[in-house]
């Protein structure tokens, strides 16, 4: 694995020699590589006005492979934020009969209520291969989307094999995070490896993580990036958010930025189970250099991220649910899996 990680770092250096346009193009082509798009596919891209330029790049790359392509805009289905799954959009999906779909759009407050039912509709009902690119921007296209996804696949599966039967994972960080998670034997770890060539499979792009719904989480998380609409609103936090968790539930949220702490607290406690730890994950995209302030990529940075709210029960097997899902990211983590150190200060040590 050490050789693979070193190759990933080498590739990152090589990418730096490419122009911005060349990297944008490579990112778009990798979006197709991840979904295995061919001339026989029907590709449905859901985008918005703000990310139309990225959607068009992906569409053009798919057309170059002679795939059939449909593009639709969120704004055509109602005033944003869309907080429900519009019937008209559902009909358009069904009529288009896509084999591959992409969500290439910005995040807005409350829209996760629309995206949560969208995912199982696409992958469980329509059986599409889905690339979820919520919050994608140019930075992510020229960084995380330019990764070598053969390497991402290899590294992610290596970490998956180490954690899939874990009973306990302990994580600390130099900035003060110190959490211990335990796991339900019947709930699944999901390897998000960037290779979704079978119908009914999906992943967030850029990709590279393994995740599950934890049974319990206890301790303190010192977080520098937040998910959902907080990501686009705040980027890398100027003042870390400190979250205390007991038996899987948030008990306290604090920050020197008291307004931020109150805003996050109000949101997480606004719905049942919104303050419950629903995801425990390890990022595996080793080509990333550091935080950029966009959750979609930052959660793939090697290390820990935890999400509160929805545990994706359709995929993890968790026996509970929630209507929100907010990731939080500490950095420079040391991770012990059943007392075996697999990461020290943000670097895999296997």
N, C-alpha and C positions, 0 to 999 in steps of 0.2 A: 504493500500500500504506500509505503514511503516513496517509491519510484513514481507511482501514479500522481501523488501530490506534487512532487517535484516537476513532473511533466506539465501539470496544470499551471504551476507558477511560471514555467518557461513559456507556455503558450500565451499567458497574460502579457509577458514582455514582448512577444512577437506581435500581439494585437496593437500594441502602442505605436507600431510603425505604420499602421493603416490609417487612411484618412477617415474623417467622420462619416462621409457618405459610404465608404467601403464597409465600415463597421455597422452602420444602420442596415445596409443590405445583407450583411452576414447575419445580423440579428433576425431579420425577417425570414431569411432562408432557414435558420435554425428553428423558428417556430413551426415550419413545415416538417423539418427533420424530426422534431419531437413527436409530431402526430402521424408521421409516416405518410404524408399526403402524396397521392399519385394521380394519374390522369382519370382514374375510375371514381374519384371522390367527388362528392357534392359538399362544398364548403360554405357554411353560413357564418358570417361575421357580424356580430352585434357591437356597435361602436357608438360614439357620441361626437358632437361637433369638435370638441377639444382634442380628440385623439384620432380624428379622421386621417391625418397624414400617416400615422402608423398603420392604421387599418388598410389604407391604400397600398402601402408597401407589401404587407402580407398578402393582400388580394392579388397584386401584380405578380408576386413570386408564385402563388398558386396557379394563376392563369398561365404562367410560363411552363408549368408542369402539365398544362392542358386540363386542369380540374375545372369543374363548374363552380362558379362563385356567386354568392348572394350577399349583399351588404344592406344592413338595416341600421337606423339611428334610434337611440333611446328616446330622443326628443320627439320622434314621430308618434310615440305611443302615449304621450301625456306630458304634463308639466313635471319637471324634476324638482325635488327628488321623487322618483318613483318608489312608492312604499308597498306596492303589491304587484303581482304578476299579471300584466294586462292580458285579457282574453285574445285581443287582436294579435299580440306577439306570439302567443301560444299557437294560434291558427297559422301564422306565417311559418313557424317552425315546422308544424305538421305538414303543411302544403309543400314546403321545400324539400322535405325528406332528406335532411343533411346526414352525411356519414361522419363529417368533421365539423366542429363549431369552435369559434373563438369569441371571447368576451374581451374587447379591447376598449376600455373606457375609464373615465375618472371615477373616483368614489365620492359620493355625496351623503350628508347626514341622513340616516334612516333608510337608505337604499339596500342595506343588507337584508331587510325584511323582504325585498324582492329577490335578491340573489340566492338566499337560502333555499326557497322552493325551486328556483330555476335549475340548480345543479342536479338534484335527483330526477327532475323531469328530463333533462338532457341525457344523463348517463344511464339512468335506470329504465326510463320509459322509451326514449328514442334510441337508446344504445349508441349514441355518437361517441367519437373520440373528441374530448373537449379540452381546449387550452384556455385556462382562466387567467386573464391578464389584467385584473382589476388594478387600476392605479398605474399602469405602464406609462413610462415617459421616455424621452430620448436618452437620458442617462442609462436607464436599464437596458435599452436596446443595444447600446454600444458597450455595455459592461456584461451583466449577467447573461443576456441573450447571446453573447458571442462566445460563451464557454464551449469547451469540447464536451459534448454530451455523451460520448462514449465513456469518457473519464468520469463524468458525473454519475453515470449508471453504475460503474464499477465501485466507486467510493461509497455511494449511497447504499448499495447492497452489502458492502462490508460492514458498515455501521448497523444496518438493519439486522444482520445476523448476530451482532453483539448485543442488541437491545431487545429483540423480539420476545425473549423469555425472561427478561429482567424482573426481579422482585422489588428492587430498590435502586434508585438513582439519586446521588447526592451531588449538588452543584454549588460551587462557590465562585466568587469573582473578587478581583482586587478592589472593586468599588463598594463591596459590602453585601452582595447577594449571598445568601446561604439558605438553600432550600433542599428538602428531601421529598421525593415522590415515591409512592408505591403504586402497584399496578394490578388490575383485575386479570386473572388468568384467561378469561373468556373474551376480553376486549382486544382488538387487533392493533398491532403496529402497522402503519402503512408506509412503504418505501416510495418516496416521490422522486423518481430517478430520471425523469425527463424523456422516457421512451414509452409512448402510449400508442401502440400500433394495433391494439385489440379493441373491438367495439365495446363501449360501455366503460372505458377507462378515461381518467381525466387527471389533470395536474395544473397547479399554478405555474405560470411561466414568467420570469426565469425560474428554473427548478433546481432542487437539490436539498432534500430534507427527509427525515423519517419522523413520524408523529403517531401519537395515540391519545386516547382519553385516559387521564390518570385516575386511579381510585382515590388517592389522597395526595395533597401537596401541603407541606408545612414549612414555614420559614419566612424569609424576607427576599424580595426581588427589588433590585435597584435598576430602574429601567431608563433607557435612553431614546427609544423609539416606540411609538404606539401604533396600533393598527386601526382598521376601519377609516372613518373620515379624519380621525386625529392625525394620521400619517401625512396627508396632504396639507392639513392646516398648520401643523407644527414642525414637521421634519424632524431632524435630530434635536432633542429637547435641550434647551439652554440650561435648565435645572432638572436633574434626574427626578423621576417619580418613584417614590418608595412605597411598595405594597407589602403589607403583612398578611399572611395567609395561614389559616388554621383549619386542619381537617378538610382542605379543599376549598374553603370559602374565604373571601377577602374579609378581614376584620378592620383594616385601617389603610387609608391612602393619604400620603402626605408629600409635600414638596415645598421648597422655598418659594416656588410659584404657586401660591395658595389658590389663585383663580383656576389654574389648570387642574390642581388636585380636586377642587370642588366640581369642576366640569366633568372629569372622569368619574368621580364618585357618583354624581347624579345619574350619569348615563348607565353605569354598571349596575346600579341598584334600582333602575327604572322598570325592570321586568323580572319575573321569577327566574332564578338561576343565573342571572346576569353576572353575579359576583362569584360564581362557582368556576373552578378551574376545569375547562373543557378540552384543553389540548396541552400536551407536553411534547416538545419537539427538539430535534437536534439538526442544525443546518449543516449541509455537506458540500456547499459550492465553494471549493477551496481556492478558486481563482479570484475571489473577491478580496479587495484590499482593506475595506473598512465600511463604516456606515455612510449612506448617502441621504438618509432621511425619508426613504420610501420603503414602506413595510414589505411590499411585494418582493423586493430584492433583499432587504436587510434581514428578513427572517431566514434567508438561505445562508447568511454568513456563518461559518463554522462556529458553533456554540449553541446555547440554549435559547429557545423562546417558549413562552407560555401564553395561552389564550384563555380568556374568561368568557363564559357563555357557551354557545352552541358547540357540542362535542362531535359534530358530524356523525350522529348515531347510525346513519345509513351505511357508513363505511367502517367505523370503529367498533360498532356493536354496543356502544354505551346505551344504558337503559333510561336515559333522561334527555331533556332537550331544553333549548332556550332560543329566543328570537334575536339575540345579538351575539357578536363574536368579536372580541377585541384582543389582539395580540400585544404582548409587551416583551421588549428585548433588553436583557442585560448584555454586557460585552466582556471579552477577555476571561472567559469562563474556564474553570477546571471541573471536569466531569468524571465522576466515579460510577461505574455500572457494577452493582453488586461487589463493591470494594476494588474493582479493577479500574485504574486510571486510564481513560481513553483520550482525554484531552487535558492539556495543561496550558493555562493562560491563552486560550483561544487557538491552540495548535494541536492537531491530532498527534498522538505519540505512539501509534501502533506500529 
